[in-house]
C-alpha cells in the first residue's frame, strides 16, 4: 500500500515539472530577432544582382572575422582583388602578407562572401543577419548562427573600408 502512494506522489511531482517546460527552445528575444529565410533570400538576391550590375573587378576591403577559431584567423586583414582575383591578404597590424591565407579562402572576394550567405540560406541556418551597402550591394556585416542548439559554430564577418581600385 505504501509503495503505491509513493508512485502516485512521485508521478504527481513530475507532472508540474513537465507542464512548466517551455514549448519552444527559443527565448522571446530570439523569436523577435528571427528573420525568415525568405526575407534573407530576397535581400540576398537584390544585393547580389546590384553587385553584379556594378561589375567591379578591382577593389580592396578590410575583413574582420569573429569566430571560435585560432587567433590568426580572427585578425583584421586587408584583401586586395584585381580582375576578380585576390592578389594579396595583408594583416592590418603588420601590413605584411598573412602566413595562413587559407584561413581567409572563403572570404577573399565579394562573390565568395555572397557564397557564404547563399550556403547559409541553403543550409537553413537558424539565424542569418546580413547588412549590405545600399549603393554597391556588397555585404558589410554577415552574422550567421547555423544552429541555436550548438555552441561556437557561429560566424561573424565585418567588411569595412571598401574601395574601388582603378
C-alpha positions as CSV (number, residue, x, y, z in Angstrom):
1,X,0.0,0.0,0.0
2,X,2.8,2.4,0.9
3,X,4.6,1.7,-2.3
4,X,1.5,2.7,-4.4
5,X,1.3,6.0,-2.6
6,X,5.0,6.6,-3.3
7,X,4.4,6.0,-7.0
8,X,1.4,8.3,-7.1
9,X,3.1,11.1,-5.2
10,X,6.3,10.7,-7.4
11,X,4.2,10.9,-10.5
12,X,2.4,14.0,-9.1
13,X,5.7,15.7,-8.6
14,X,6.8,15.1,-12.2
15,X,3.6,16.4,-13.9
16,X,4.1,20.1,-12.8
17,X,7.7,20.0,-14.0
18,X,6.7,18.7,-17.4
19,X,3.9,21.3,-17.8
20,X,6.3,24.1,-16.8
21,X,8.7,23.2,-19.6
22,X,8.9,25.7,-22.4
23,X,7.0,24.9,-25.6
24,X,9.9,26.2,-27.7
25,X,13.6,26.3,-27.3
26,X,13.8,30.0,-28.4
27,X,13.6,32.9,-26.0
28,X,11.2,35.8,-26.6
29,X,14.2,37.9,-27.7
30,X,15.4,35.2,-30.2
31,X,11.9,34.9,-31.6
32,X,11.7,38.7,-32.1
33,X,15.1,38.7,-33.8
34,X,14.4,35.8,-36.1
35,X,14.3,36.7,-39.7
36,X,12.5,34.3,-42.1
37,X,14.7,32.7,-44.8
38,X,12.5,34.3,-47.5
39,X,13.5,37.8,-46.2
40,X,17.2,36.9,-46.2
41,X,16.8,35.3,-49.7
42,X,15.1,38.4,-51.1
43,X,17.7,40.7,-49.7
44,X,20.5,38.4,-50.9
45,X,19.1,38.3,-54.5
46,X,18.6,42.0,-54.8
47,X,22.1,42.9,-53.5
48,X,23.9,40.2,-55.4
49,X,22.2,41.5,-58.6
50,X,23.2,45.0,-57.7
51,X,26.8,43.9,-57.1
52,X,26.9,42.1,-60.4
53,X,25.5,45.0,-62.3
54,X,28.2,47.3,-61.0
55,X,30.8,44.9,-62.5
56,X,33.5,45.9,-60.1
57,X,36.6,43.8,-60.6
58,X,39.3,45.8,-58.8
59,X,38.8,46.6,-55.1
60,X,40.1,46.4,-51.6
61,X,38.4,45.9,-48.3
62,X,39.2,45.2,-44.6
63,X,37.8,41.9,-43.3
64,X,37.4,41.1,-39.7
65,X,36.2,37.6,-38.7
66,X,34.9,36.7,-35.3
67,X,34.6,33.0,-34.7
68,X,35.6,30.2,-32.3
69,X,38.8,29.7,-34.2
70,X,42.6,30.3,-34.0
71,X,43.6,33.9,-33.3
72,X,45.4,34.4,-36.6
73,X,42.1,33.6,-38.4
74,X,40.4,36.4,-36.5
75,X,42.9,39.2,-37.1
76,X,41.7,42.0,-39.4
77,X,43.1,41.8,-42.9
78,X,43.1,43.9,-46.0
79,X,42.1,42.0,-49.0
80,X,43.0,43.3,-52.5
81,X,41.3,42.0,-55.6
82,X,42.4,42.7,-59.2
83,X,40.4,41.4,-62.2
84,X,38.3,39.4,-59.8
85,X,41.2,37.5,-58.4
86,X,42.7,38.0,-54.9
87,X,46.2,39.4,-55.2
88,X,47.0,40.0,-51.5
89,X,45.8,39.4,-48.0
90,X,47.7,41.5,-45.5
91,X,47.5,41.8,-41.8
92,X,46.2,45.2,-40.6
93,X,48.5,45.0,-37.6
94,X,51.7,44.4,-39.6
95,X,51.0,45.4,-43.1
96,X,52.6,42.1,-44.2
97,X,51.1,39.2,-46.1
98,X,49.4,36.8,-43.8
99,X,51.2,33.5,-43.1
100,X,48.0,31.4,-43.4
101,X,45.9,32.8,-46.3
102,X,43.9,29.5,-46.3
103,X,42.1,30.9,-43.2
104,X,40.5,33.5,-45.5
105,X,39.8,31.4,-48.6
106,X,36.0,31.6,-48.2
107,X,36.1,35.4,-47.7
108,X,38.7,36.6,-50.1
109,X,36.4,38.2,-52.7
110,X,32.9,39.7,-52.6
111,X,31.5,36.9,-54.7
112,X,32.9,34.4,-52.2
113,X,31.2,36.4,-49.4
114,X,27.9,36.0,-51.3
115,X,28.6,32.3,-51.5
116,X,28.9,32.2,-47.7
117,X,25.4,33.8,-47.4
118,X,23.9,31.6,-50.1
119,X,25.3,28.5,-48.3
120,X,23.7,29.6,-45.0
121,X,20.4,30.1,-46.7
122,X,20.6,26.7,-48.4
123,X,21.5,25.1,-45.1
124,X,18.6,26.8,-43.4
125,X,20.7,28.4,-40.8
126,X,18.7,29.3,-37.7
127,X,19.7,33.0,-37.9
128,X,21.0,34.9,-40.9
129,X,21.5,38.7,-40.4
130,X,23.3,40.4,-43.3
131,X,23.7,44.2,-43.8
132,X,24.5,45.4,-47.4
133,X,26.0,48.5,-48.9
134,X,23.0,50.2,-50.4
135,X,24.9,51.7,-53.4
136,X,27.1,48.8,-54.5
137,X,25.3,45.8,-52.9
138,X,28.3,44.1,-51.2
139,X,27.7,42.7,-47.7
140,X,29.1,44.9,-44.9
141,X,28.1,42.6,-42.0
142,X,27.4,38.9,-42.0
143,X,26.1,37.2,-38.9
144,X,25.2,33.5,-39.1
145,X,24.1,31.1,-36.4
146,X,23.8,27.8,-38.2
147,X,22.2,26.1,-35.2
148,X,20.9,27.6,-31.9
149,X,21.4,24.2,-30.4
150,X,25.2,24.2,-31.0
151,X,27.7,26.5,-29.3
152,X,30.7,28.0,-31.1
153,X,29.7,27.4,-34.7
154,X,28.5,31.0,-35.3
155,X,30.2,33.1,-37.9
156,X,30.5,36.9,-37.8
157,X,32.2,38.9,-40.6
158,X,32.6,42.6,-40.9
159,X,33.6,44.2,-44.2
160,X,34.9,47.8,-43.9
161,X,36.9,50.4,-45.8
162,X,35.7,49.1,-49.2
163,X,37.4,51.0,-52.0
164,X,37.1,50.6,-55.8
165,X,40.6,50.5,-57.4
166,X,41.4,51.8,-60.8
